Each structure stands twice: as C-alpha cells, then as structure tokens.
C-alpha cells in the first residue's frame, strides 16, 4: 500500500527550511560584513566631526564643546599638527599619544597609506591605522587638512568598535535562534490551519470512493480551497442522486425480470399441469366417443351411460382448468386481493345451500357451531373458493349417513374455521403434504376433491395471501380440515 506523508508536515518542513536558510544567510552576512559596515559608519562619524570642527575652530568655546562630546561618546583623541612639524596642544588633550612618525622616538606607529599625500591633496583627508607599542591597542586615525592650513589628527581606539561589533553579532545570533523557534511554532500552527480544509476534503473524497455521500464540506475561508469544496459538494450530490436513480432503475429492472420469470414459469407450470391432468379425462372421452361411433348395437340405456361418462369427464376437465387458472393466479401474484369486510357465517350458509341435494343424497347430518353474524376482512371471492373446496372435499369423503361438523369462532385474535367429516382417515404421514399441488393418496381411487389435487392447494394459496394458517388432522372416526384468519 502506498504511503503518504502529511501535507502539513511537508509545508512546515519547506517553510521552516526557508526560514532557517534565510536566518543562516543573515548570520553569515552579519558575521562577514557587519564589522566593515560598522567601521565605515565610524569613519563617517569621524569625518563629520572633522568637518564640523573645521567650521567651528575659530569659535574656541564651540570647538571645545564639540571636542568634549567627541571624546565622551566616541573616545576620540584629537591633535593638531602645524607646518613646523611641532605638536600644538592648545586643547589640553592627551599630548604624548600623537606624533607624526616613528623616527621621533614616539610610543606609537602610524601606518600611512601609499597614496597618503595624493589623497590629502585631492580630498583633503585620509584614514590610517595606528598601533601603540605599549598597549598593542589598534586605533583608527584620520588626517584632515583644516582651512587654516594646519592638519587635524584624530585617533579612535578600535577596541571599543570590536567589542561593540562582537556584542551586536552575538545578540543577533540569539535573536535569530529565538525568531527561528518562534517562526517554527507559527509555521506549524499556520500549516495545520491551512491544511485542515484539505484534510477534510481528502476524508470526504475517501468516503465518496466508498459510496458514502453523507459528508459535506463546511469551509468558510472564501478562497480557492473553499471553491474546490463547493465543487466537491456539488459532485457528491450529483453522484448520490445518480446512484440513487441507478439503484432504483436496477431494482425496477430486477423486479421486471423477476416478473417476467414468474410469467414464464407460470405459463410452463400451467401447460405442464393441464397436460398432466387432462390426459385421463381426454382418454376417457375419446374412448367412449369411439365406442358410440363404432358400436352400433348399443342399447339406449348403454348410450345414455356412455354420454353420462363423457359429460362427467368434460365437467371435470372444465373444473380442473378453472382451478388451475385460479391457483396459478394466486401463486404468481397475477391478481391482487380486494379486501373488504363481509359475513363469513352467511357465506358458509350460502355454500351449504348449493350442495344441499348432494348432502341429502348421501344422508349426511350437518352440525353447525357458529354465530349468525361473523364479520371478517379479506377478499370474499378468494376465501369463498377456499371454504367451498373444503366443504366439497368433506362431502365427497364423508361416508353415507355420516356427519359433518362445521365450527366458526373468534379465538386468540383470529377467526378460526374447521370442518370435520366422518369416514376414512388421511393416509399420509405428513398432513401438510395434502396442500401440495396434485397430491395423490396412496389409494388411486381416493382422489382429493374429485381427483384434481388442486382444491387444497388453492386453499393454501388463499390463506398465505391473507397471512393465515391452515392444516389437517386425523380423528378417531374421521378427518378435520381447518384454517385461521388474523383479525382486522
């Protein structure tokens, strides 16, 4: 993984390096050039004093004040040389310190520049170095020609200048170190402040790379970084909106594909189920039709029996196709439920009335345990299909002169319906298997709901649509089917 260095550290290092370099250059300049600059400044002061003295020497008091100031502040020693090469000590100075040359047995050595005479003739002055033998103290000297024709000789010890320059250099070093440390602290704080919005943008773009667009840049500096942050915010919002639209489109596409797959599967299932279940009735119809056509010796009663079988199988085929259509619609969400409140008790009475002749033919006793009015909420048509299939199934499998017990009550917040018929038991070990499509009992003559194997599957699909439960159980002398619907 690629390693990154902190931008604030880089900026602090770069700016701090520039500051240290500038300070070091300043110290080098101070070390190598400060003394020359200071000495040049002292020369200008000595020359200024000589010019002022030349202007005021006729005024003895003014000249004396000027000399006193120069001696007090600059430690300048002053002498005047006449044309007769004799020293004139009119101003009571340190007389023994200034003479013209070493040949006079003096205590000092005066080093004249090579072009001293030329400088004196051209400029009226020149500077020179003076070395005292006894104290070994170097001095800066100035020879200045006065308007009177006399020569002014000034001497200033360089010890003071050297010490002052060294102190100044040392102080500058200390100040520089302090300024560098202060600057580094300032640079660290400044770079942290300057890079804070950049770090915020970096974190924000990293979260955007992880498809997290919840963060927004909050910069208030009103500069290029703030403008960049506004652009990143706009990009984040645009990407978020685009991804949401893309996700919604993708979800819709998935739903469309699933719906398409459901339709394809529904068609395949319907064709498979129809072809499977219609084989027997079609074969019977074809067989009896062929018998009617080929057998010319059938009696009228025999022909009536043949026609009755054909009619029965045709009705069975019609009912089977309708049941398959209903089951397919329920299982594949081809239709939506129409929910409304209705009286389930009245619906049960209505269905029983439809099959009252069949019940009478089998001499079945019906026992009802329900209220006259029992309001439930659901799709009346679909629930009617489920209840009707259970009642038909119970009548069909009830023994002659047997009994039916129908119960409808409110129990634990649910509407509980059950129907019991006397007669044979369920032969399957798992009662829930009865509700699978086209379940067949082990006895081929015993076909659920007329042999279609679809009725209980319709009930299961209806109950699942209504978030209800369903099941079956054996009793000592019969079978009970039941379902529950949740309360409103």
C-alpha positions in Angstrom: 0.0 0.0 0.0 1.3 3.4 -1.0 2.4 5.5 2.0 1.5 9.2 2.1 3.2 12.0 4.1 1.2 14.7 5.9 0.8 17.8 3.8 1.1 20.0 6.9 4.4 18.3 7.7 5.7 18.9 4.2 4.6 22.6 4.3 6.1 23.0 7.8 9.3 21.4 6.7 9.5 23.5 3.5 8.7 26.8 5.1 10.8 26.1 8.2 13.7 25.2 5.9 13.3 28.5 4.0 13.2 30.5 7.3 16.3 28.7 8.7 18.1 29.2 5.4 17.3 33.0 5.4 18.4 33.3 9.1 21.7 31.5 8.4 22.4 33.7 5.4 21.6 36.7 7.6 24.0 35.5 10.2 26.7 34.9 7.7 26.3 38.3 6.2 26.3 39.7 9.7 29.5 37.8 10.6 31.5 38.7 7.5 30.2 42.2 6.7 28.9 43.8 10.0 32.4 44.8 11.2 33.2 46.5 7.9 29.9 48.2 7.9 30.3 49.4 11.5 33.9 50.6 10.8 32.7 52.5 7.7 30.0 54.1 9.9 32.6 55.2 12.5 34.7 56.6 9.7 31.8 58.7 8.5 31.3 60.0 12.1 35.0 60.9 12.4 34.8 62.7 9.1 31.6 64.5 10.1 33.3 65.6 13.3 36.4 66.9 11.4 34.2 68.9 9.1 32.3 70.3 12.0 35.5 71.1 13.8 36.9 72.9 10.8 33.8 75.1 10.6 33.8 76.0 14.4 37.5 76.1 15.3 37.6 79.9 15.2 34.9 79.8 18.0 37.0 78.3 20.8 34.1 77.6 23.1 32.1 75.9 20.4 35.1 73.9 19.3 35.8 72.9 22.8 32.2 71.6 23.3 32.5 69.7 20.1 35.7 68.1 21.2 34.3 67.2 24.6 31.3 65.5 23.0 33.5 63.5 20.7 35.8 62.5 23.5 33.0 61.5 25.7 30.9 59.5 23.2 33.5 58.2 20.7 36.7 58.2 22.8 38.3 60.2 20.0 41.8 61.6 20.7 42.5 64.9 18.9 45.6 66.7 17.9 46.6 69.5 15.5 49.9 69.4 13.6 51.4 72.7 12.4 53.6 73.2 9.4 56.7 73.3 11.6 56.0 69.7 12.5 55.5 70.6 16.1 52.6 69.4 18.1 50.2 72.1 19.2 48.3 71.2 22.4 46.0 74.2 22.7 43.1 72.0 23.7 44.9 70.1 26.5 44.5 66.6 25.1 46.5 63.5 25.6 49.6 65.2 24.2 52.1 62.2 24.3 49.9 60.0 22.2 50.1 61.7 18.8 53.3 62.4 16.8 53.9 62.2 13.1 56.3 59.3 12.7 58.3 56.7 14.5 61.6 58.5 13.7 60.8 60.9 16.5 61.1 58.2 19.1 57.3 58.0 19.7 55.3 55.4 21.6 53.1 54.8 18.5 53.4 53.6 15.0 51.5 55.3 12.3 51.0 53.4 9.0 50.4 55.8 6.2 48.7 54.6 3.1 50.9 54.5 0.0 49.0 57.4 -1.7 48.5 59.4 1.5 49.9 62.6 0.1 47.8 62.2 -3.1 44.6 61.6 -1.0 45.4 64.6 1.2 46.0 66.8 -1.9 42.9 65.6 -3.7 40.3 65.0 -0.9 41.8 66.9 2.0 41.8 63.8 4.3 42.7 60.2 4.5 42.3 57.4 7.0 45.1 55.3 8.5 45.8 52.6 11.1 47.7 53.4 14.3 49.3 50.8 16.5 50.5 51.6 20.0 53.6 49.7 21.1 52.9 49.6 24.8 49.3 48.5 24.9 49.1 46.9 21.5 45.7 48.6 21.0 45.0 49.3 17.3 43.3 52.6 16.6 41.7 54.2 13.6 43.2 57.5 12.6 42.1 60.4 10.4 44.3 63.1 9.0 42.2 66.1 7.9 43.5 69.3 6.4 41.9 72.3 8.0 41.1 75.6 6.3 43.8 77.2 8.3 46.4 75.0 6.7 47.0 73.0 9.8 46.4 69.2 9.9 43.9 67.7 12.3 44.8 64.2 13.6 42.0 62.2 15.1 42.5 58.8 16.7 39.8 56.4 17.9 40.7 53.1 19.6 39.2 50.1 17.7 38.9 48.0 20.9 35.5 49.7 21.6 34.4 49.1 18.0 35.5 45.4 18.1 33.7 44.8 21.3 30.6 46.6 20.2 30.6 44.6 16.9 31.1 41.3 18.7 28.3 42.0 21.2 26.0 43.0 18.3 26.8 39.8 16.4 26.2 37.7 19.5 23.0 39.4 20.2 21.9 38.9 16.6 22.6 35.2 16.9 20.5 34.9 20.0 17.7 36.9 18.4 17.9 34.7 15.3 17.6 31.5 17.3 14.6 32.9 19.1 13.0 34.0 15.9 13.6 30.7 14.3 11.9 28.8 17.2 9.0 31.2 17.2 8.7 31.0 13.4 8.7 27.2 13.5 5.8 27.2 16.1 4.0 29.8 13.9 4.6 27.7 10.8 3.3 24.6 12.5 0.1 26.3 13.6 -0.3 28.0 10.2 0.2 24.8 8.2 -2.3 23.0 10.4 -4.8 25.7 9.9 -4.2 25.9 6.1 -4.2 22.1 5.6 -7.3 21.4 7.8 -9.8 22.1 4.9 -7.6 20.0 2.6 -7.6 17.1 5.1 -11.4 17.5 5.3 -11.7 17.3 1.5 -9.4 14.2 1.5 -11.6 12.4 4.1 -14.7 13.4 2.2 -13.4 12.1 -1.2 -12.3 8.9 0.5 -15.8 8.3 1.8 -17.2 9.1 -1.6 -14.9 6.4 -3.0 -16.7 4.0 -0.6 -20.1 5.3 -1.9 -20.8 7.3 1.3 -22.1 10.7 0.3 -23.4 11.8 3.7 -20.5 14.2 4.5 -20.4 17.8 3.2 -17.5 20.3 3.1 -18.1 23.2 5.5 -15.2 25.5 4.6 -15.7 29.3 5.4 -12.4 30.7 4.1 -13.9 32.0 0.8 -10.8 31.2 -1.2 -9.8 28.6 -3.8 -10.0 25.7 -1.3 -13.5 26.8 -0.3 -14.4 27.0 -4.0 -13.0 23.5 -4.5 -15.0 22.3 -1.6 -18.2 23.7 -3.1 -17.4 21.8 -6.3 -16.8 18.6 -4.4 -20.1 19.1 -2.6 -21.9 19.5 -5.9 -20.1 16.5 -7.4 -21.1 14.4 -4.3 -24.7 15.5 -4.5 -24.8 14.7 -8.3 -23.2 11.3 -7.8 -25.5 10.5 -4.9 -28.6 11.4 -7.0 -27.3 9.5 -10.0 -26.5 6.4 -7.9 -30.0 6.5 -6.3 -31.6 6.8 -9.7 -29.4 4.0 -11.0 -30.2 1.8 -7.9 -34.0 2.5 -8.4 -33.7 1.6 -12.1 -31.7 -1.5 -11.2 -34.3 -2.5 -8.6 -37.1 -1.9 -11.1 -35.2 -3.9 -13.7 -34.8 -6.8 -11.3 -38.5 -6.7 -10.5 -39.3 -6.7 -14.2 -37.0 -9.6 -14.8 -38.4 -11.5 -11.8 -41.9 -10.7 -13.0 -41.0 -11.9 -16.5 -39.5 -15.1 -15.0 -42.7 -15.6 -13.0 -44.8 -15.2 -16.1 -42.7 -17.7 -18.0 -42.7 -20.1 -15.1 -46.4 -19.7 -14.7 -47.0 -20.5 -18.3 -44.7 -23.5 -18.2 -46.4 -24.7 -14.9 -49.9 -24.2 -16.3 -49.1 -26.1 -19.5 -47.4 -28.9 -17.6 -50.2 -29.2 -15.1 -53.0 -29.0 -17.6 -51.4 -31.6 -19.9 -50.8 -33.9 -17.0 -54.3 -33.7 -15.5 -56.2 -33.7 -18.8 -54.7 -37.0 -20.1 -57.1 -39.2 -18.2 -60.4 -37.4 -18.9 -59.4 -36.8 -22.6 -58.6 -40.5 -22.9 -61.9 -41.5 -21.4 -63.8 -39.1 -23.6 -62.1 -40.3 -26.7 -62.6 -43.9 -25.7 -66.4 -43.6 -25.1 -66.8 -41.4 -28.1 -65.2 -44.1 -30.2 -67.4 -46.7 -28.6 -70.5 -44.7 -29.5 -69.3 -44.3 -33.1 -68.2 -47.8 -33.7 -70.6 -49.9 -31.7 -74.0 -49.8 -33.4 -75.5 -52.4 -31.2 -75.7 -50.3 -28.0 -79.0 -50.1 -26.3 -80.5 -46.6 -25.5 -79.5 -47.2 -21.8 -75.9 -48.1 -22.7 -75.7 -45.0 -24.9 -77.0 -42.9 -22.1 -74.3 -44.3 -19.8 -71.6 -43.5 -22.3 -72.9 -40.0 -22.7 -73.1 -39.6 -18.9 -69.4 -40.6 -18.6 -68.4 -38.2 -21.4 -70.4 -35.4 -19.7 -68.9 -36.1 -16.3 -65.3 -36.1 -17.6 -66.0 -32.9 -19.6 -67.2 -31.2 -16.5 -64.2 -32.5 -14.6 -61.9 -31.0 -17.3 -63.7 -27.7 -17.1 -63.4 -27.6 -13.3 -59.8 -28.6 -13.4 -58.9 -25.9 -15.9 -60.6 -23.2 -13.8 -58.9 -24.5 -10.6 -55.5 -24.4 -12.3 -56.2 -20.8 -13.5 -57.1 -19.7 -10.0 -54.1 -21.5 -8.4 -51.7 -20.0 -11.0 -53.0 -16.5 -10.4 -52.7 -16.9 -6.6 -49.2 -18.4 -6.7 -47.7 -16.0 -9.1 -49.4 -12.8 -7.9 -51.2 -12.4 -11.2 -54.1 -10.6 -9.4 -54.2 -8.5 -6.2 -56.6 -9.1 -3.3 -59.7 -7.0 -2.9 -60.0 -6.5 0.8 -63.4 -5.8 2.4 -65.4 -6.8 5.4 -68.0 -9.5 4.9 -70.0 -12.0 6.9 -68.2 -15.4 6.8 -71.1 -17.1 8.6 -73.5 -16.1 5.9 -71.0 -17.3 3.2 -70.9 -20.7 4.8 -74.7 -21.0 4.8 -74.7 -19.9 1.1 -72.2 -22.6 0.1 -74.1 -25.3 2.1 -77.3 -24.4 0.3 -75.6 -25.0 -3.1 -74.8 -28.6 -2.2 -78.0 -29.4 -0.1 -79.1 -32.0 -2.7 -75.8 -33.8 -2.7 -75.8 -33.8 1.2 -79.4 -35.2 1.1 -78.4 -37.9 -1.4 -75.7 -39.2 1.0 -78.0 -38.7 4.0 -75.3 -36.7 5.8 -76.1 -34.9 9.1 -74.7 -31.4 9.3 -73.9 -29.8 12.7 -73.1 -26.0 12.8 -71.3 -24.3 15.7 -71.1 -20.7 14.7 -72.6 -17.3 15.3 -75.3 -15.9 12.9 -73.1 -12.9 12.1 -69.3 -13.3 12.0 -67.5 -10.3 10.3 -64.1 -10.8 8.8 -61.9 -8.7 6.5 -60.5 -10.3 3.3 -61.0 -11.0 -0.4 -64.5 -12.5 -0.3 -64.2 -14.3 -3.7 -60.9 -16.0 -2.8 -62.0 -17.0 0.7 -65.2 -18.4 -0.8 -63.0 -20.6 -3.1 -61.1 -22.0 -0.1 -64.2 -22.6 2.0 -66.1 -24.2 -0.9 -63.2 -26.6 -1.7 -63.1 -27.7 2.0 -66.9 -28.3 2.1 -66.8 -30.2 -1.3 -63.9 -32.2 -0.1 -65.7 -33.0 3.2 -69.0 -34.0 1.5 -67.1 -36.1 -1.1 -65.2 -38.1 1.5 -67.9 -38.3 4.1 -69.4 -41.8 4.4 -73.1 -42.3 3.6 -75.3 -41.4 6.6 -72.2 -39.8 8.1 -71.9 -36.4 9.7 -70.3 -33.0 9.1 -69.4 -30.6 11.9 -68.6 -27.0 10.9 -67.2 -24.6 13.5 -66.5 -20.9 13.2 -65.4 -18.8 16.2 -63.2 -16.0 17.4 -60.1 -17.4 19.1 -57.0 -15.5 20.4 -57.5 -12.6 18.0 -58.1 -14.9 15.0 -61.1 -16.2 13.1 -60.9 -20.0 13.3 -62.8 -22.2 10.8 -62.9 -26.0 10.9 -64.8 -28.7 9.1 -64.9 -32.4 10.3 -66.3 -35.3 8.2 -66.7 -38.8 9.4 -65.2 -41.6 7.3 -61.8 -42.7 6.2 -58.6 -41.3 7.7 -55.8 -39.4 6.0 -53.2 -42.0 4.8 -50.2 -39.6 4.6 -47.7 -39.3 7.5 -47.4 -35.5 6.9 -50.8 -33.8 6.7 -49.3 -30.6 5.2 -48.4 -32.6 2.1 -52.1 -32.7 1.3 -51.9 -29.0 0.4 -49.2 -29.6 -2.2 -50.3 -29.3 -5.8 -51.7 -32.6 -7.4 -51.1 -34.6 -4.2 -52.4 -38.1 -4.7 -53.3 -40.5 -1.9 -51.8 -44.0 -1.9 -55.2 -45.4 -2.9 -55.6 -44.3 -6.5 -59.4 -44.4 -6.2 -59.3 -41.8 -3.5 -58.6 -38.5 -5.3 -58.7 -35.3 -3.4 -61.7 -33.1 -4.4 -62.7 -35.3 -7.3 -59.2 -36.2 -8.2 -58.0 -32.8 -9.3 -55.5 -32.4 -6.5 -55.8 -28.6 -6.8 -58.5 -27.6 -4.3 -56.4 -27.8 -1.1 -53.6 -26.0 -3.0 -56.0 -23.2 -3.7 -56.9 -23.0 0.0 -53.2 -22.9 1.0 -52.5 -20.1 -1.5 -55.6 -18.1 -0.3 -54.6 -18.4 3.3 -51.0 -17.4 2.6 -52.2 -14.3 0.8 -54.3 -13.4 3.8 -51.3 -14.2 6.2 -53.5 -17.0 7.7 -52.7 -20.6 8.8 -54.1 -23.9 7.7 -53.8 -27.6 8.3 -55.5 -31.1 8.7 -55.6 -33.7 11.4 -57.0 -37.2 11.8 -59.6 -38.0 14.4 -60.8 -41.4 15.6 -63.7 -41.7 13.2 -62.9 -39.0 10.6 -60.8 -36.1 9.3 -60.7 -32.4 10.2 -59.5 -29.5 8.0 -59.1 -26.0 9.4 -57.8 -22.5 8.8 -57.4 -19.2 10.7 -57.6 -15.7 9.5 -56.0 -12.8 11.5 -58.4 -10.2 12.9 -58.6 -6.8 11.3 
